[in-house]
Amino acid sequence: GDRAAQAALPGPSTFSLSRAGFIEEPERKYCFECDSEEQCREWIEALKRASYEFMRRSLIFYRNEIQKMTGK
């Protein structure tokens, strides 16, 4: 799955993120509480999409930087 948004649903209206791309602090964990299980799932999907978009933008940026430096 998407490591930046790995989540577990320990209860009906909570979820946590751990080992979620925290390279500097792999033991870091965030716990979230929502009004409903559906809201938890919506947050998890939003975090997955945000993570993907961040990686995509980083790839484009670094690809452009390499092209500027190498001319390729």
N, CA, C and O atoms as a Tripos MOL2 file, in Angstrom:
@<TRIPOS>MOLECULE
protein
  288   287    72     0     0
PROTEIN
NO_CHARGES

@<TRIPOS>ATOM
      1 N           0.8210   -1.1880    0.0000 N.3       1 GLY1
      2 CA          0.0000    0.0000    0.0000 C.3       1 GLY1
      3 C           0.8580    1.2410    0.0000 C.2       1 GLY1
      4 O           2.0830    1.1600   -0.0900 O.2       1 GLY1
      5 N           0.2480    2.3320    0.0960 N.am      2 ASP2
      6 CA          0.9250    3.6240    0.0940 C.3       2 ASP2
      7 C           1.5300    3.8550    1.4690 C.2       2 ASP2
      8 O           0.8040    4.1040    2.4320 O.2       2 ASP2
      9 N           2.8610    3.7740    1.5720 N.am      3 ARG3
     10 CA          3.5240    3.8770    2.8670 C.3       3 ARG3
     11 C           3.2430    5.2010    3.5570 C.2       3 ARG3
     12 O           3.2200    5.2520    4.7860 O.2       3 ARG3
     13 N           3.0310    6.2630    2.8110 N.am      4 ALA4
     14 CA          2.8220    7.5650    3.4170 C.3       4 ALA4
     15 C           1.4450    7.6840    4.0430 C.2       4 ALA4
     16 O           1.1680    8.6640    4.7350 O.2       4 ALA4
     17 N           0.6020    6.7370    3.8220 N.am      5 ALA5
     18 CA         -0.7220    6.8250    4.4190 C.3       5 ALA5
     19 C          -1.1890    5.4640    4.9110 C.2       5 ALA5
     20 O          -2.3750    5.1460    4.8310 O.2       5 ALA5
     21 N          -0.2650    4.6650    5.4180 N.am      6 GLN6
     22 CA         -0.6590    3.3900    5.9860 C.3       6 GLN6
     23 C          -1.4700    3.6960    7.2350 C.2       6 GLN6
     24 O          -1.0390    4.4820    8.0780 O.2       6 GLN6
     25 N          -2.5930    3.1080    7.3550 N.am      7 ALA7
     26 CA         -3.4370    3.3980    8.5030 C.3       7 ALA7
     27 C          -4.1240    2.1340    8.9820 C.2       7 ALA7
     28 O          -4.3910    1.2100    8.2140 O.2       7 ALA7
     29 N          -4.3960    2.1260   10.2620 N.am      8 ALA8
     30 CA         -5.1410    1.0400   10.8600 C.3       8 ALA8
     31 C          -6.3930    1.6460   11.4790 C.2       8 ALA8
     32 O          -6.3840    2.7960   11.9180 O.2       8 ALA8
     33 N          -7.4540    0.8780   11.5100 N.am      9 LEU9
     34 CA         -8.6720    1.3360   12.1470 C.3       9 LEU9
     35 C          -8.8480    0.5720   13.4600 C.2       9 LEU9
     36 O          -9.5290   -0.4520   13.4860 O.2       9 LEU9
     37 N          -8.2320    1.0640   14.5710 N.am     10 PRO10
     38 CA         -8.3100    0.3360   15.8290 C.3      10 PRO10
     39 C          -9.6940    0.3850   16.4620 C.2      10 PRO10
     40 O         -10.0120   -0.4800   17.2780 O.2      10 PRO10
     41 N         -10.5150    1.3450   16.1240 N.am     11 GLY11
     42 CA        -11.8620    1.4620   16.6680 C.3      11 GLY11
     43 C         -12.7750    2.0290   15.6000 C.2      11 GLY11
     44 O         -12.3090    2.4080   14.5260 O.2      11 GLY11
     45 N         -14.0680    2.0920   15.8780 N.am     12 PRO12
     46 CA        -15.0050    2.5350   14.8480 C.3      12 PRO12
     47 C         -14.8330    3.9870   14.4170 C.2      12 PRO12
     48 O         -15.2350    4.3420   13.3090 O.2      12 PRO12
     49 N         -14.2450    4.8450   15.2650 N.am     13 SER13
     50 CA        -14.1180    6.2410   14.8550 C.3      13 SER13
     51 C         -12.7330    6.8050   15.1520 C.2      13 SER13
     52 O         -12.5870    7.9900   15.4510 O.2      13 SER13
     53 N         -11.7230    5.9530   15.0670 N.am     14 THR14
     54 CA        -10.3420    6.3970   15.2420 C.3      14 THR14
     55 C          -9.4710    5.7460   14.1940 C.2      14 THR14
     56 O          -9.7940    4.6770   13.6750 O.2      14 THR14
     57 N          -8.3580    6.4000   13.8840 N.am     15 PHE15
     58 CA         -7.3430    5.7520   13.0690 C.3      15 PHE15
     59 C          -6.0030    6.3340   13.4500 C.2      15 PHE15
     60 O          -5.9290    7.4060   14.0500 O.2      15 PHE15
     61 N          -4.9510    5.6320   13.1030 N.am     16 SER16
     62 CA         -3.6120    6.1010   13.4340 C.3      16 SER16
     63 C          -2.7090    5.9490   12.2240 C.2      16 SER16
     64 O          -2.9290    5.0970   11.3640 O.2      16 SER16
     65 N          -1.6940    6.7870   12.1770 N.am     17 LEU17
     66 CA         -0.6660    6.6970   11.1450 C.3      17 LEU17
     67 C           0.6430    6.3940   11.8510 C.2      17 LEU17
     68 O           0.9980    7.0460   12.8330 O.2      17 LEU17
     69 N           1.3530    5.4030   11.3440 N.am     18 SER18
     70 CA          2.6630    5.0930   11.9060 C.3      18 SER18
     71 C           3.5690    4.6370   10.7800 C.2      18 SER18
     72 O           3.1010    4.1510    9.7510 O.2      18 SER18
     73 N           4.8690    4.7960   10.9800 N.am     19 ARG19
     74 CA          5.8480    4.4810    9.9370 C.3      19 ARG19
     75 C           5.3950    5.0860    8.6230 C.2      19 ARG19
     76 O           5.6140    4.5070    7.5590 O.2      19 ARG19
     77 N           4.7690    6.2400    8.6900 N.am     20 ALA20
     78 CA          4.1140    6.8260    7.5220 C.3      20 ALA20
     79 C           5.0500    7.7850    6.8080 C.2      20 ALA20
     80 O           4.7120    8.9500    6.5960 O.2      20 ALA20
     81 N           6.2140    7.3010    6.4430 N.am     21 GLY21
     82 CA          7.1330    8.1620    5.7250 C.3      21 GLY21
     83 C           7.9010    9.1090    6.6180 C.2      21 GLY21
     84 O           8.5340   10.0440    6.1280 O.2      21 GLY21
     85 N           7.8570    8.8810    7.9400 N.am     22 PHE22
     86 CA          8.6010    9.7380    8.8570 C.3      22 PHE22
     87 C          10.0330    9.2090    8.9360 C.2      22 PHE22
     88 O          10.4070    8.5370    9.8970 O.2      22 PHE22
     89 N          10.8150    9.5170    7.9270 N.am     23 ILE23
     90 CA         12.1580    8.9480    7.8120 C.3      23 ILE23
     91 C          13.0080    9.3030    9.0310 C.2      23 ILE23
     92 O          13.7490    8.4630    9.5410 O.2      23 ILE23
     93 N          12.8990   10.5520    9.4950 N.am     24 GLU24
     94 CA         13.7220   10.9890   10.6200 C.3      24 GLU24
     95 C          13.2560   10.3790   11.9400 C.2      24 GLU24
     96 O          14.0610   10.1940   12.8530 O.2      24 GLU24
     97 N          11.9660   10.0670   12.0490 N.am     25 GLU25
     98 CA         11.4070    9.5440   13.2870 C.3      25 GLU25
     99 C          10.4620    8.3810   12.9830 C.2      25 GLU25
    100 O           9.2440    8.5320   13.0770 O.2      25 GLU25
    101 N          11.0180    7.2160   12.6170 N.am     26 PRO26
    102 CA         10.1500    6.1030   12.1860 C.3      26 PRO26
    103 C           9.2100    5.5990   13.2740 C.2      26 PRO26
    104 O           8.2070    4.9600   12.9580 O.2      26 PRO26
    105 N           9.5070    5.8680   14.5570 N.am     27 GLU27
    106 CA          8.6280    5.3880   15.6180 C.3      27 GLU27
    107 C           7.4890    6.3600   15.9160 C.2      27 GLU27
    108 O           6.6450    6.0820   16.7680 O.2      27 GLU27
    109 N           7.4590    7.4890   15.2250 N.am     28 ARG28
    110 CA          6.4020    8.4880   15.4340 C.3      28 ARG28
    111 C           5.0540    7.9180   15.0180 C.2      28 ARG28
    112 O           4.9520    7.1850   14.0340 O.2      28 ARG28
    113 N           4.0110    8.2670   15.7880 N.am     29 LYS29
    114 CA          2.6660    7.7830   15.4980 C.3      29 LYS29
    115 C           1.6760    8.9060   15.7850 C.2      29 LYS29
    116 O           1.7810    9.6020   16.7950 O.2      29 LYS29
    117 N           0.7200    9.0680   14.8880 N.am     30 TYR30
    118 CA         -0.3450   10.0430   15.0680 C.3      30 TYR30
    119 C          -1.6610    9.3000   15.1920 C.2      30 TYR30
    120 O          -1.9330    8.3790   14.4230 O.2      30 TYR30
    121 N          -2.4840    9.6980   16.1610 N.am     31 CYS31
    122 CA         -3.8040    9.1000   16.3320 C.3      31 CYS31
    123 C          -4.8580   10.1640   16.0480 C.2      31 CYS31
    124 O          -4.7390   11.3020   16.5000 O.2      31 CYS31
    125 N          -5.8740    9.7920   15.3100 N.am     32 PHE32
    126 CA         -6.9490   10.6940   14.9250 C.3      32 PHE32
    127 C          -8.2720   10.1320   15.4030 C.2      32 PHE32
    128 O          -8.4760    8.9180   15.4040 O.2      32 PHE32
    129 N          -9.1620   11.0070   15.8040 N.am     33 GLU33
    130 CA        -10.5060   10.6030   16.1900 C.3      33 GLU33
    131 C         -11.4930   11.3390   15.2980 C.2      33 GLU33
    132 O         -11.3780   12.5480   15.0980 O.2      33 GLU33
    133 N         -12.4510   10.6160   14.7710 N.am     34 CYS34
    134 CA        -13.4390   11.1710   13.8480 C.3      34 CYS34
    135 C         -14.8350   10.9620   14.4240 C.2      34 CYS34
    136 O         -15.0250   10.2380   15.4010 O.2      34 CYS34
    137 N         -15.7960   11.6110   13.7970 N.am     35 ASP35
    138 CA        -17.1860   11.4700   14.2300 C.3      35 ASP35
    139 C         -17.7980   10.1360   13.8110 C.2      35 ASP35
    140 O         -18.7490    9.6600   14.4310 O.2      35 ASP35
    141 N         -17.2450    9.5320   12.7500 N.am     36 SER36
    142 CA        -17.7970    8.2670   12.2580 C.3      36 SER36
    143 C         -16.7040    7.4840   11.5450 C.2      36 SER36
    144 O         -15.6460    8.0230   11.2190 O.2      36 SER36
    145 N         -16.9720    6.2110   11.3090 N.am     37 GLU37
    146 CA        -16.0320    5.3790   10.5650 C.3      37 GLU37
    147 C         -15.9060    5.8940    9.1310 C.2      37 GLU37
    148 O         -14.8200    5.8680    8.5530 O.2      37 GLU37
    149 N         -17.0150    6.3610    8.5610 N.am     38 GLU38
    150 CA        -16.9820    6.9100    7.2050 C.3      38 GLU38
    151 C         -16.0580    8.1290    7.1400 C.2      38 GLU38
    152 O         -15.2930    8.2810    6.1870 O.2      38 GLU38
    153 N         -16.1290    8.9830    8.1410 N.am     39 GLN39
    154 CA        -15.2530   10.1600    8.1650 C.3      39 GLN39
    155 C         -13.7830    9.7260    8.2640 C.2      39 GLN39
    156 O         -12.9170   10.3340    7.6350 O.2      39 GLN39
    157 N         -13.5030    8.6890    9.0440 N.am     40 CYS40
    158 CA        -12.1350    8.1620    9.1330 C.3      40 CYS40
    159 C         -11.6550    7.7060    7.7610 C.2      40 CYS40
    160 O         -10.5380    8.0250    7.3550 O.2      40 CYS40
    161 N         -12.4840    6.9710    7.0560 N.am     41 ARG41
    162 CA        -12.1010    6.4830    5.7300 C.3      41 ARG41
    163 C         -11.8710    7.6480    4.7640 C.2      41 ARG41
    164 O         -10.9630    7.5970    3.9350 O.2      41 ARG41
    165 N         -12.6840    8.6860    4.8700 N.am     42 GLU42
    166 CA        -12.4960    9.8590    4.0180 C.3      42 GLU42
    167 C         -11.1530   10.5300    4.3090 C.2      42 GLU42
    168 O         -10.4550   10.9390    3.3820 O.2      42 GLU42
    169 N         -10.7880   10.6450    5.5810 N.am     43 TRP43
    170 CA         -9.5040   11.2340    5.9490 C.3      43 TRP43
    171 C          -8.3480   10.3840    5.4280 C.2      43 TRP43
    172 O          -7.3660   10.9150    4.9080 O.2      43 TRP43
    173 N          -8.4650    9.0700    5.5660 N.am     44 ILE44
    174 CA         -7.4000    8.1800    5.0940 C.3      44 ILE44
    175 C          -7.2060    8.3560    3.5880 C.2      44 ILE44
    176 O          -6.0740    8.4510    3.1160 O.2      44 ILE44
    177 N          -8.3010    8.4000    2.8380 N.am     45 GLU45
    178 CA         -8.1950    8.5910    1.3860 C.3      45 GLU45
    179 C          -7.5940    9.9530    1.0510 C.2      45 GLU45
    180 O          -6.7830   10.0600    0.1300 O.2      45 GLU45
    181 N          -7.9800   10.9920    1.7860 N.am     46 ALA46
    182 CA         -7.4220   12.3350    1.5470 C.3      46 ALA46
    183 C          -5.9240   12.3500    1.8150 C.2      46 ALA46
    184 O          -5.1690   12.9780    1.0730 O.2      46 ALA46
    185 N          -5.4830   11.6640    2.8700 N.am     47 LEU47
    186 CA         -4.0500   11.6050    3.1730 C.3      47 LEU47
    187 C          -3.2920   10.8340    2.1010 C.2      47 LEU47
    188 O          -2.1790   11.2160    1.7370 O.2      47 LEU47
    189 N          -3.8690    9.7740    1.6010 N.am     48 LYS48
    190 CA         -3.2260    9.0140    0.5260 C.3      48 LYS48
    191 C          -3.0700    9.8820   -0.7180 C.2      48 LYS48
    192 O          -2.0070    9.9090   -1.3380 O.2      48 LYS48
    193 N          -4.1490   10.5980   -1.0790 N.am     49 ARG49
    194 CA         -4.0890   11.4590   -2.2610 C.3      49 ARG49
    195 C          -3.0660   12.5730   -2.0710 C.2      49 ARG49
    196 O          -2.3170   12.8850   -2.9970 O.2      49 ARG49
    197 N          -3.0240   13.1720   -0.8960 N.am     50 ALA50
    198 CA         -2.0700   14.2620   -0.6290 C.3      50 ALA50
    199 C          -0.6400   13.7480   -0.7250 C.2      50 ALA50
    200 O           0.2310   14.4280   -1.2690 O.2      50 ALA50
    201 N          -0.3980   12.5670   -0.2060 N.am     51 SER51
    202 CA          0.9300   11.9810   -0.2550 C.3      51 SER51
    203 C           1.3530   11.7290   -1.6950 C.2      51 SER51
    204 O           2.4830   12.0340   -2.0750 O.2      51 SER51
    205 N           0.4490   11.1740   -2.4960 N.am     52 TYR52
    206 CA          0.7420   10.8990   -3.8950 C.3      52 TYR52
    207 C           1.0540   12.2060   -4.6290 C.2      52 TYR52
    208 O           2.0130   12.2760   -5.3980 O.2      52 TYR52
    209 N           0.2430   13.2370   -4.3900 N.am     53 GLU53
    210 CA          0.4340   14.5110   -5.0750 C.3      53 GLU53
    211 C           1.7730   15.1350   -4.6870 C.2      53 GLU53
    212 O           2.4500   15.7120   -5.5370 O.2      53 GLU53
    213 N           2.1620   15.0300   -3.4220 N.am     54 PHE54
    214 CA          3.4550   15.5530   -2.9830 C.3      54 PHE54
    215 C           4.5970   14.8400   -3.7020 C.2      54 PHE54
    216 O           5.5290   15.4830   -4.1860 O.2      54 PHE54
    217 N           4.5240   13.5160   -3.7700 N.am     55 MET55
    218 CA          5.5750   12.7430   -4.4440 C.3      55 MET55
    219 C           5.6210   13.0750   -5.9290 C.2      55 MET55
    220 O           6.7050   13.1970   -6.4990 O.2      55 MET55
    221 N           4.4780   13.2200   -6.5560 N.am     56 ARG56
    222 CA          4.4000   13.5510   -7.9690 C.3      56 ARG56
    223 C           5.0450   14.9110   -8.2390 C.2      56 ARG56
    224 O           5.8280   15.0550   -9.1780 O.2      56 ARG56
    225 N           4.7130   15.9090   -7.4100 N.am     57 ARG57
    226 CA          5.2970   17.2440   -7.5880 C.3      57 ARG57
    227 C           6.8060   17.2190   -7.3610 C.2      57 ARG57
    228 O           7.5530   17.8950   -8.0680 O.2      57 ARG57
    229 N           7.2540   16.4420   -6.3780 N.am     58 SER58
    230 CA          8.6910   16.3290   -6.1260 C.3      58 SER58
    231 C           9.4000   15.7050   -7.3160 C.2      58 SER58
    232 O          10.4650   16.1740   -7.7180 O.2      58 SER58
    233 N           8.8230   14.6580   -7.8820 N.am     59 LEU59
    234 CA          9.4070   14.0020   -9.0440 C.3      59 LEU59
    235 C           9.5470   14.9890  -10.2030 C.2      59 LEU59
    236 O          10.6010   15.0610  -10.8350 O.2      59 LEU59
    237 N           8.4950   15.7420  -10.4790 N.am     60 ILE60
    238 CA          8.5410   16.7260  -11.5660 C.3      60 ILE60
    239 C           9.6090   17.7690  -11.2940 C.2      60 ILE60
    240 O          10.3790   18.1110  -12.1910 O.2      60 ILE60
    241 N           9.6690   18.2860  -10.0610 N.am     61 PHE61
    242 CA         10.6580   19.3070   -9.7100 C.3      61 PHE61
    243 C          12.0780   18.7870   -9.9230 C.2      61 PHE61
    244 O          12.8880   19.4420  -10.5780 O.2      61 PHE61
    245 N          12.3820   17.6060   -9.3690 N.am     62 TYR62
    246 CA         13.7460   17.0810   -9.4720 C.3      62 TYR62
    247 C          14.0930   16.6710  -10.8990 C.2      62 TYR62
    248 O          15.2430   16.7980  -11.3200 O.2      62 TYR62
    249 N          13.1210   16.1900  -11.6290 N.am     63 ARG63
    250 CA         13.3490   15.8710  -13.0350 C.3      63 ARG63
    251 C          13.7600   17.1360  -13.7920 C.2      63 ARG63
    252 O          14.6930   17.1110  -14.5950 O.2      63 ARG63
    253 N          13.0640   18.2310  -13.5340 N.am     64 ASN64
    254 CA         13.4030   19.5120  -14.1730 C.3      64 ASN64
    255 C          14.7820   20.0210  -13.7390 C.2      64 ASN64
    256 O          15.5370   20.5450  -14.5580 O.2      64 ASN64
    257 N          15.1060   19.8690  -12.4650 N.am     65 GLU65
    258 CA         16.4220   20.2960  -11.9620 C.3      65 GLU65
    259 C          17.5380   19.5080  -12.6280 C.2      65 GLU65
    260 O          18.5540   20.0810  -13.0230 O.2      65 GLU65
    261 N          17.3590   18.1920  -12.7570 N.am     66 ILE66
    262 CA         18.3740   17.3560  -13.4150 C.3      66 ILE66
    263 C          18.5180   17.7710  -14.8750 C.2      66 ILE66
    264 O          19.6280   17.8390  -15.4020 O.2      66 ILE66
    265 N          17.4000   18.0440  -15.5180 N.am     67 GLN67
    266 CA         17.4450   18.4630  -16.9200 C.3      67 GLN67
    267 C          18.2050   19.7790  -17.0580 C.2      67 GLN67
    268 O          18.9910   19.9340  -17.9930 O.2      67 GLN67
    269 N          17.9900   20.7230  -16.1550 N.am     68 LYS68
    270 CA         18.7140   21.9970  -16.1920 C.3      68 LYS68
    271 C          20.2200   21.7790  -16.0140 C.2      68 LYS68
    272 O          21.0310   22.4150  -16.6870 O.2      68 LYS68
    273 N          20.5790   20.8790  -15.1060 N.am     69 MET69
    274 CA         21.9980   20.6590  -14.7990 C.3      69 MET69
    275 C          22.7040   19.8710  -15.8810 C.2      69 MET69
    276 O          23.8740   20.1240  -16.1690 O.2      69 MET69
    277 N          22.0130   18.9220  -16.4830 N.am     70 THR70
    278 CA         22.6750   18.0350  -17.4400 C.3      70 THR70
    279 C          22.3440   18.3620  -18.8850 C.2      70 THR70
    280 O          23.0370   17.9100  -19.7960 O.2      70 THR70
    281 N          21.3000   19.1390  -19.1050 N.am     71 GLY71
    282 CA         20.8830   19.4250  -20.4620 C.3      71 GLY71
    283 C          20.1770   18.2530  -21.1170 C.2      71 GLY71
    284 O          19.9260   18.2810  -22.3220 O.2      71 GLY71
    285 N          19.8550   17.2300  -20.3520 N.am     72 LYS72
    286 CA         19.1770   16.0380  -20.8760 C.3      72 LYS72
    287 C          17.7720   15.9470  -20.3340 C.2      72 LYS72
    288 O          17.0430   15.0100  -20.6610 O.2      72 LYS72
@<TRIPOS>BOND
     1     1     2 1
     2     2     3 1
     3     3     4 2
     4     3     5 am
     5     5     6 1
     6     6     7 1
     7     7     8 2
     8     7     9 am
     9     9    10 1
    10    10    11 1
    11    11    12 2
    12    11    13 am
    13    13    14 1
    14    14    15 1
    15    15    16 2
    16    15    17 am
    17    17    18 1
    18    18    19 1
    19    19    20 2
    20    19    21 am
    21    21    22 1
    22    22    23 1
    23    23    24 2
    24    23    25 am
    25    25    26 1
    26    26    27 1
    27    27    28 2
    28    27    29 am
    29    29    30 1
    30    30    31 1
    31    31    32 2
    32    31    33 am
    33    33    34 1
    34    34    35 1
    35    35    36 2
    36    35    37 am
    37    37    38 1
    38    38    39 1
    39    39    40 2
    40    39    41 am
    41    41    42 1
    42    42    43 1
    43    43    44 2
    44    43    45 am
    45    45    46 1
    46    46    47 1
    47    47    48 2
    48    47    49 am
    49    49    50 1
    50    50    51 1
    51    51    52 2
    52    51    53 am
    53    53    54 1
    54    54    55 1
    55    55    56 2
    56    55    57 am
    57    57    58 1
    58    58    59 1
    59    59    60 2
    60    59    61 am
    61    61    62 1
    62    62    63 1
    63    63    64 2
    64    63    65 am
    65    65    66 1
    66    66    67 1
    67    67    68 2
    68    67    69 am
    69    69    70 1
    70    70    71 1
    71    71    72 2
    72    71    73 am
    73    73    74 1
    74    74    75 1
    75    75    76 2
    76    75    77 am
    77    77    78 1
    78    78    79 1
    79    79    80 2
    80    79    81 am
    81    81    82 1
    82    82    83 1
    83    83    84 2
    84    83    85 am
    85    85    86 1
    86    86    87 1
    87    87    88 2
    88    87    89 am
    89    89    90 1
    90    90    91 1
    91    91    92 2
    92    91    93 am
    93    93    94 1
    94    94    95 1
    95    95    96 2
    96    95    97 am
    97    97    98 1
    98    98    99 1
    99    99   100 2
   100    99   101 am
   101   101   102 1
   102   102   103 1
   103   103   104 2
   104   103   105 am
   105   105   106 1
   106   106   107 1
   107   107   108 2
   108   107   109 am
   109   109   110 1
   110   110   111 1
   111   111   112 2
   112   111   113 am
   113   113   114 1
   114   114   115 1
   115   115   116 2
   116   115   117 am
   117   117   118 1
   118   118   119 1
   119   119   120 2
   120   119   121 am
   121   121   122 1
   122   122   123 1
   123   123   124 2
   124   123   125 am
   125   125   126 1
   126   126   127 1
   127   127   128 2
   128   127   129 am
   129   129   130 1
   130   130   131 1
   131   131   132 2
   132   131   133 am
   133   133   134 1
   134   134   135 1
   135   135   136 2
   136   135   137 am
   137   137   138 1
   138   138   139 1
   139   139   140 2
   140   139   141 am
   141   141   142 1
   142   142   143 1
   143   143   144 2
   144   143   145 am
   145   145   146 1
   146   146   147 1
   147   147   148 2
   148   147   149 am
   149   149   150 1
   150   150   151 1
   151   151   152 2
   152   151   153 am
   153   153   154 1
   154   154   155 1
   155   155   156 2
   156   155   157 am
   157   157   158 1
   158   158   159 1
   159   159   160 2
   160   159   161 am
   161   161   162 1
   162   162   163 1
   163   163   164 2
   164   163   165 am
   165   165   166 1
   166   166   167 1
   167   167   168 2
   168   167   169 am
   169   169   170 1
   170   170   171 1
   171   171   172 2
   172   171   173 am
   173   173   174 1
   174   174   175 1
   175   175   176 2
   176   175   177 am
   177   177   178 1
   178   178   179 1
   179   179   180 2
   180   179   181 am
   181   181   182 1
   182   182   183 1
   183   183   184 2
   184   183   185 am
   185   185   186 1
   186   186   187 1
   187   187   188 2
   188   187   189 am
   189   189   190 1
   190   190   191 1
   191   191   192 2
   192   191   193 am
   193   193   194 1
   194   194   195 1
   195   195   196 2
   196   195   197 am
   197   197   198 1
   198   198   199 1
   199   199   200 2
   200   199   201 am
   201   201   202 1
   202   202   203 1
   203   203   204 2
   204   203   205 am
   205   205   206 1
   206   206   207 1
   207   207   208 2
   208   207   209 am
   209   209   210 1
   210   210   211 1
   211   211   212 2
   212   211   213 am
   213   213   214 1
   214   214   215 1
   215   215   216 2
   216   215   217 am
   217   217   218 1
   218   218   219 1
   219   219   220 2
   220   219   221 am
   221   221   222 1
   222   222   223 1
   223   223   224 2
   224   223   225 am
   225   225   226 1
   226   226   227 1
   227   227   228 2
   228   227   229 am
   229   229   230 1
   230   230   231 1
   231   231   232 2
   232   231   233 am
   233   233   234 1
   234   234   235 1
   235   235   236 2
   236   235   237 am
   237   237   238 1
   238   238   239 1
   239   239   240 2
   240   239   241 am
   241   241   242 1
   242   242   243 1
   243   243   244 2
   244   243   245 am
   245   245   246 1
   246   246   247 1
   247   247   248 2
   248   247   249 am
   249   249   250 1
   250   250   251 1
   251   251   252 2
   252   251   253 am
   253   253   254 1
   254   254   255 1
   255   255   256 2
   256   255   257 am
   257   257   258 1
   258   258   259 1
   259   259   260 2
   260   259   261 am
   261   261   262 1
   262   262   263 1
   263   263   264 2
   264   263   265 am
   265   265   266 1
   266   266   267 1
   267   267   268 2
   268   267   269 am
   269   269   270 1
   270   270   271 1
   271   271   272 2
   272   271   273 am
   273   273   274 1
   274   274   275 1
   275   275   276 2
   276   275   277 am
   277   277   278 1
   278   278   279 1
   279   279   280 2
   280   279   281 am
   281   281   282 1
   282   282   283 1
   283   283   284 2
   284   283   285 am
   285   285   286 1
   286   286   287 1
   287   287   288 2
@<TRIPOS>SUBSTRUCTURE
     1 GLY1         2 RESIDUE 1 A GLY
     2 ASP2         6 RESIDUE 1 A ASP
     3 ARG3        10 RESIDUE 1 A ARG
     4 ALA4        14 RESIDUE 1 A ALA
     5 ALA5        18 RESIDUE 1 A ALA
     6 GLN6        22 RESIDUE 1 A GLN
     7 ALA7        26 RESIDUE 1 A ALA
     8 ALA8        30 RESIDUE 1 A ALA
     9 LEU9        34 RESIDUE 1 A LEU
    10 PRO10       38 RESIDUE 1 A PRO
    11 GLY11       42 RESIDUE 1 A GLY
    12 PRO12       46 RESIDUE 1 A PRO
    13 SER13       50 RESIDUE 1 A SER
    14 THR14       54 RESIDUE 1 A THR
    15 PHE15       58 RESIDUE 1 A PHE
    16 SER16       62 RESIDUE 1 A SER
    17 LEU17       66 RESIDUE 1 A LEU
    18 SER18       70 RESIDUE 1 A SER
    19 ARG19       74 RESIDUE 1 A ARG
    20 ALA20       78 RESIDUE 1 A ALA
    21 GLY21       82 RESIDUE 1 A GLY
    22 PHE22       86 RESIDUE 1 A PHE
    23 ILE23       90 RESIDUE 1 A ILE
    24 GLU24       94 RESIDUE 1 A GLU
    25 GLU25       98 RESIDUE 1 A GLU
    26 PRO26      102 RESIDUE 1 A PRO
    27 GLU27      106 RESIDUE 1 A GLU
    28 ARG28      110 RESIDUE 1 A ARG
    29 LYS29      114 RESIDUE 1 A LYS
    30 TYR30      118 RESIDUE 1 A TYR
    31 CYS31      122 RESIDUE 1 A CYS
    32 PHE32      126 RESIDUE 1 A PHE
    33 GLU33      130 RESIDUE 1 A GLU
    34 CYS34      134 RESIDUE 1 A CYS
    35 ASP35      138 RESIDUE 1 A ASP
    36 SER36      142 RESIDUE 1 A SER
    37 GLU37      146 RESIDUE 1 A GLU
    38 GLU38      150 RESIDUE 1 A GLU
    39 GLN39      154 RESIDUE 1 A GLN
    40 CYS40      158 RESIDUE 1 A CYS
    41 ARG41      162 RESIDUE 1 A ARG
    42 GLU42      166 RESIDUE 1 A GLU
    43 TRP43      170 RESIDUE 1 A TRP
    44 ILE44      174 RESIDUE 1 A ILE
    45 GLU45      178 RESIDUE 1 A GLU
    46 ALA46      182 RESIDUE 1 A ALA
    47 LEU47      186 RESIDUE 1 A LEU
    48 LYS48      190 RESIDUE 1 A LYS
    49 ARG49      194 RESIDUE 1 A ARG
    50 ALA50      198 RESIDUE 1 A ALA
    51 SER51      202 RESIDUE 1 A SER
    52 TYR52      206 RESIDUE 1 A TYR
    53 GLU53      210 RESIDUE 1 A GLU
    54 PHE54      214 RESIDUE 1 A PHE
    55 MET55      218 RESIDUE 1 A MET
    56 ARG56      222 RESIDUE 1 A ARG
    57 ARG57      226 RESIDUE 1 A ARG
    58 SER58      230 RESIDUE 1 A SER
    59 LEU59      234 RESIDUE 1 A LEU
    60 ILE60      238 RESIDUE 1 A ILE
    61 PHE61      242 RESIDUE 1 A PHE
    62 TYR62      246 RESIDUE 1 A TYR
    63 ARG63      250 RESIDUE 1 A ARG
    64 ASN64      254 RESIDUE 1 A ASN
    65 GLU65      258 RESIDUE 1 A GLU
    66 ILE66      262 RESIDUE 1 A ILE
    67 GLN67      266 RESIDUE 1 A GLN
    68 LYS68      270 RESIDUE 1 A LYS
    69 MET69      274 RESIDUE 1 A MET
    70 THR70      278 RESIDUE 1 A THR
    71 GLY71      282 RESIDUE 1 A GLY
    72 LYS72      286 RESIDUE 1 A LYS
